[in-house]
Amino acid sequence: MKRYPFFSTLSNWFCPFYTEHPDLQGIYKGDISPKIVNALLNAVPFCDSDKYSFALTMDVVVQKIPKQMLELLGTGELKSMEDYAQLPKFAILLRNYLQDLFRFFRLCPMNTKFVNIFDKEKCLFITNPVFSKCAFTRKTANVARLIKKNDNYDYFEYLVLHASIETPDMLGIIANYHFGCGQIDVAERLFMELYKKNPESKTAIRGLARVYASAERYDEVLKMYELLEGIDPGKISTKLNIAVCMTHIDKTDEAIKMLAKLNYENPNHANILSCFGWAYLVSGNIDMALKKYLSAVEAEDATTYDHFMLGIAYFCAGDIAKAADEIIQDFLPEDTYDDVNDAISEECADVSDMYDLTFAKQIALSDIVYNRLKRQE
C-alpha cells in the first residue's frame, strides 16, 4: 500500500490527511465522495500516512461495503471508535505522528538519508549519561517495564545494560535481568545494594530469596521470606515459601503445622494442598502425600503442575503407570525427551534416596511419558 506514486514524494509521508489533497482528486467517482472518505477514515485510529494508503485503494474498499453502510457514511452518522475518541487531542496527534514516523523508517526507500530514530541507541536516548541529571530519567523504570510488557526484549536488554541512572526501581529491574541471565553473583550484589538502600524493599528481599534458593542456601532463603512476612503479613504465597524452605532444613514438622493452619483457613486451595503433599512426601508419609495431592488436583485452581506432582507421589509409591498418567498432563507434544527427563529428575532429587528412585527407574518413567507424548502428535 506504500508503493503508490503518491509516496514517491517525500513530504507526503508526513502530510496531514485532507480530502482536498491534489493527488486524491482522481479517486472521487461513482460512490466515492470526499464526504464518504472522510467519514470512513476518521472513524478509525489510522495515522495520516495509512489514511492516504486506504484512500488510494478506496475503489476496492467501497466495492466491499454494503449499500446501507455507504448511505450511513454519506449521512455522517458513523461515529469514531469510542475509546479512541476519548483520548486527549494531544495524545491522538502524538500517536499519529509517531505512527507516521514508524511507517517512514520501516517502509520508505528514502529513509536511509535520515537518522533512524527507532534504532535502539536513538529511541532509548535516556540511557545516554548526558541526561543522567535530568528529571525525566527517573521514569526509566517505567519505560523498561513497558518495553518488556510488549516483548521487545532486544530494546529491553539494551536499556538495562546502558541505563545511566539507577533508581531503586531500575536497580531491581537490572538485578532481575541479570538473575534471569544466570549471572547470579551480579544479581546478588545488586539485590543486596538495593536491600541496603531500603531494608523493606520487597523487590530486594524476593530477589535475594531467589538468589539464595538457586544456591540451595535455604537457611538464608527462610530468613528472607520471614522478613517479607513481617513487612507484608498474611500473604499465602509467602507462607507457602516459608513452609517449603522448612522442608529443606529439617523443619518439616513445623511446615506441616503451618500448612495445616493455612489449609483450615483456605480450604480447597490447590497451592496449599500441593505444598502440603510435598511436606508429607519428604517426611516419608506417602499415604498422606497422595491424599493431599489428590485433593489438590480436584481443586478449582488446580494446574497441570499439580498433576505432575501427584505423578511424582505415585512414582514414590511404586505405581509407575499412574505416575505416567498424571505427569504427562504437564507436557505438550512438542516437548523434547530432555524436557521430560530433566523435569522428572529435578523433582525426584530430594526424595530419590528415601523412595529408592534409582536413575534407571527415572529413565524408565521418562521413556513411558515421552513415548506416550509422541503418540499424541
CORMOQUI-V398952 format. One record per residue. RES is the residue in one small letter. PSI is psi in radians with two decimals (NA if undefined). D_FIRST is the distance of its C-alpha to the first C-alpha in Angstrom with 1 decimal. Layout:
res=[RES/RES]
psi=[PSI/PSI]
d_first=[D_FIRST/D_FIRST]
This chain:
res=[m/k/r/y/p/f/f/s/t/l/s/n/w/f/c/p/f/y/t/e/h/p/d/l/q/g/i/y/k/g/d/i/s/p/k/i/v/n/a/l/l/n/a/v/p/f/c/d/s/d/k/y/s/f/a/l/t/m/d/v/v/v/q/k/i/p/k/q/m/l/e/l/l/g/t/g/e/l/k/s/m/e/d/y/a/q/l/p/k/f/a/i/l/l/r/n/y/l/q/d/l/f/r/f/f/r/l/c/p/m/n/t/k/f/v/n/i/f/d/k/e/k/c/l/f/i/t/n/p/v/f/s/k/c/a/f/t/r/k/t/a/n/v/a/r/l/i/k/k/n/d/n/y/d/y/f/e/y/l/v/l/h/a/s/i/e/t/p/d/m/l/g/i/i/a/n/y/h/f/g/c/g/q/i/d/v/a/e/r/l/f/m/e/l/y/k/k/n/p/e/s/k/t/a/i/r/g/l/a/r/v/y/a/s/a/e/r/y/d/e/v/l/k/m/y/e/l/l/e/g/i/d/p/g/k/i/s/t/k/l/n/i/a/v/c/m/t/h/i/d/k/t/d/e/a/i/k/m/l/a/k/l/n/y/e/n/p/n/h/a/n/i/l/s/c/f/g/w/a/y/l/v/s/g/n/i/d/m/a/l/k/k/y/l/s/a/v/e/a/e/d/a/t/t/y/d/h/f/m/l/g/i/a/y/f/c/a/g/d/i/a/k/a/a/d/e/i/i/q/d/f/l/p/e/d/t/y/d/d/v/n/d/a/i/s/e/e/c/a/d/v/s/d/m/y/d/l/t/f/a/k/q/i/a/l/s/d/i/v/y/n/r/l/k/r/q/e]
psi=[-0.19/0.24/0.04/2.59/-0.46/-0.69/0.08/-0.21/2.04/-0.77/-0.42/-0.35/-0.36/0.16/2.24/2.46/2.26/2.43/-0.26/0.05/2.29/-0.59/-0.11/-0.16/-0.45/-0.18/-0.25/1.68/2.71/-2.20/-0.11/2.11/2.79/-0.62/-0.75/-0.72/-0.80/-0.81/-0.74/-0.78/-0.43/-0.12/-0.15/2.67/1.02/2.58/2.92/-0.70/-0.77/-0.54/-0.73/-0.70/-0.82/-0.65/-0.68/-0.32/0.27/-0.53/-0.60/-0.73/-0.80/-0.58/-0.42/0.02/2.22/2.65/-0.70/-0.66/-0.67/-0.69/-0.69/-0.72/-0.70/-0.48/-0.19/0.31/-0.16/2.15/2.81/2.79/2.26/-0.88/-0.71/-0.74/-0.45/-0.14/2.56/2.59/-0.70/-0.59/-0.69/-0.80/-0.75/-0.79/-0.78/-0.75/-0.72/-0.66/-0.68/-0.79/-0.75/-0.79/-0.74/-0.85/-0.25/-0.49/-0.38/2.21/-0.33/0.06/-0.28/-0.27/-0.07/2.75/2.13/1.87/-0.15/0.01/2.54/-0.85/-0.30/-0.88/-0.42/0.90/-0.30/-0.21/-0.22/2.21/-0.41/-0.39/0.12/-0.43/-0.03/2.49/-0.59/-0.34/-0.24/-0.28/0.14/-0.70/-0.67/-0.73/-0.77/-0.76/-0.71/-0.76/-0.76/-0.69/-0.58/0.23/0.47/1.26/-0.54/-0.78/-0.68/-0.81/-0.74/-0.77/-0.77/-0.74/-0.30/0.14/2.28/-0.02/2.50/1.32/2.86/-0.73/-0.79/-0.62/-0.71/-0.70/-0.75/-0.74/-0.77/-0.62/-0.84/-0.62/-0.77/-0.47/0.03/0.16/1.26/-0.71/-0.75/-0.78/-0.77/-0.76/-0.74/-0.73/-0.68/-0.67/-0.75/-0.68/-0.69/-0.59/-0.61/1.64/-0.17/0.25/1.97/-0.56/-0.78/-0.77/-0.81/-0.70/-0.79/-0.65/-0.75/-0.70/-0.85/-0.65/-0.65/-0.43/0.14/0.61/1.22/-0.45/-0.75/-0.58/-0.79/-0.74/-0.70/-0.81/-0.53/-0.64/-0.79/-0.69/-0.62/-0.61/-0.72/1.30/2.73/-0.10/2.22/-0.74/-0.68/-0.77/-0.66/-0.69/-0.66/-0.78/-0.76/-0.71/-0.74/-0.63/-0.32/-0.20/0.65/0.64/0.66/-0.63/-0.73/-0.68/-0.75/-0.70/-0.77/-0.75/-0.58/-0.72/-0.76/-0.73/-0.63/-0.71/-0.45/1.29/2.62/0.61/1.98/-0.78/-0.73/-0.81/-0.66/-0.75/-0.67/-0.79/-0.72/-0.75/-0.75/-0.62/-0.81/-0.29/-0.13/0.05/1.43/-0.61/-0.81/-0.59/-0.83/-0.69/-0.78/-0.70/-0.65/-0.66/-0.64/-0.78/-0.28/-0.19/2.68/-0.57/0.36/2.60/3.00/-0.47/-0.58/-0.67/-0.68/-0.83/-0.55/-0.68/-0.71/-0.67/-0.74/-0.67/-0.74/-0.55/-0.09/0.14/1.52/-0.51/-0.84/-0.59/-0.82/-0.69/-0.69/-0.77/-0.65/-0.41/-0.27/0.12/2.80/2.71/-0.51/-0.11/2.56/2.96/-0.70/-0.66/-0.81/-0.88/-0.72/-0.72/-0.77/-0.77/-0.71/-0.78/-0.40/-0.24/-0.75/-0.24/0.09/-0.72/-0.74/-0.66/0.25/0.83/1.42/2.88/-0.72/-0.71/-0.71/-0.70/-0.73/-0.77/-0.74/-0.72/-0.79/-0.85/-0.81/-0.76/-0.68/-0.61/-0.77/-0.56/-0.29/-0.26/NA]
d_first=[0.0/3.8/5.5/6.7/10.4/10.3/9.4/12.2/14.6/15.4/16.7/13.6/12.3/15.5/16.2/17.5/15.8/18.0/17.8/20.0/17.6/18.5/15.0/14.5/17.9/16.8/15.1/18.5/20.3/22.0/21.5/18.7/20.5/19.9/22.0/20.0/16.7/18.6/20.3/17.4/15.3/18.5/19.7/17.4/17.2/13.7/13.7/13.3/10.1/8.5/10.5/9.2/5.6/7.7/10.2/8.4/8.0/11.5/13.4/12.3/12.8/16.1/17.5/17.5/19.3/23.1/25.1/27.0/24.0/22.9/26.4/26.3/23.2/25.1/28.1/26.4/27.9/24.9/25.4/23.3/23.3/26.9/26.6/23.8/25.8/28.9/27.5/29.2/27.2/27.3/25.8/22.8/22.4/22.9/20.4/17.7/18.5/18.6/15.2/13.9/16.1/15.0/11.2/12.7/15.1/13.1/10.0/11.4/13.6/16.1/16.9/19.9/21.8/22.0/23.8/21.5/22.8/21.5/24.0/26.8/29.5/27.5/26.2/29.5/31.6/34.2/35.6/36.8/40.6/40.5/39.2/41.8/43.9/41.2/41.3/37.6/38.1/40.2/36.9/36.0/37.1/34.8/31.8/33.0/33.3/29.8/28.3/30.4/29.7/25.9/26.9/25.9/29.1/28.4/28.1/31.0/33.2/32.5/33.4/36.5/37.7/37.2/38.2/40.4/42.2/43.9/44.4/46.1/42.8/41.0/44.1/43.9/40.2/41.1/44.1/42.3/39.7/42.5/44.3/41.2/41.1/44.7/46.0/48.8/51.1/48.5/47.5/51.2/51.8/48.9/49.8/53.4/52.5/50.6/53.6/56.0/54.1/54.0/56.3/54.8/51.2/50.1/47.3/49.9/52.4/49.9/48.6/52.1/53.0/50.1/51.2/54.8/53.9/52.0/55.3/57.4/59.2/59.7/62.5/60.1/57.3/59.8/60.7/57.1/56.5/59.9/58.7/55.5/57.6/59.8/56.8/54.9/57.5/57.0/53.7/54.0/51.7/54.0/57.1/55.7/55.0/58.5/59.9/58.0/59.3/62.8/62.6/61.9/65.0/67.7/67.4/66.3/69.0/67.7/64.1/65.3/67.1/64.0/61.9/64.5/64.4/60.6/60.6/63.2/61.1/57.8/58.7/56.2/53.9/52.4/52.1/55.7/57.0/55.2/56.7/60.0/59.8/59.1/62.1/64.4/63.0/63.8/67.2/68.1/68.1/66.0/67.0/65.8/62.7/61.7/62.6/60.3/57.4/57.8/57.7/54.6/52.6/53.7/52.6/49.5/47.7/48.5/46.0/45.8/47.5/50.5/50.8/50.6/53.5/55.5/55.0/56.5/59.4/60.0/59.9/62.5/64.6/64.5/62.4/59.7/58.4/57.7/56.3/53.7/52.9/52.0/50.4/47.9/46.3/45.0/43.0/39.9/39.9/37.8/40.3/42.4/46.1/46.3/44.5/47.2/50.1/49.3/49.0/52.3/54.1/52.9/54.2/57.4/58.3/60.4/62.3/62.6/66.2/67.3/66.1/66.6/62.9/63.3/60.5/61.2/60.8/57.5/56.2/57.5/55.6/52.4/52.8/53.3/50.3/47.9/49.1/48.6/45.2/44.1/45.5/43.1/40.1]
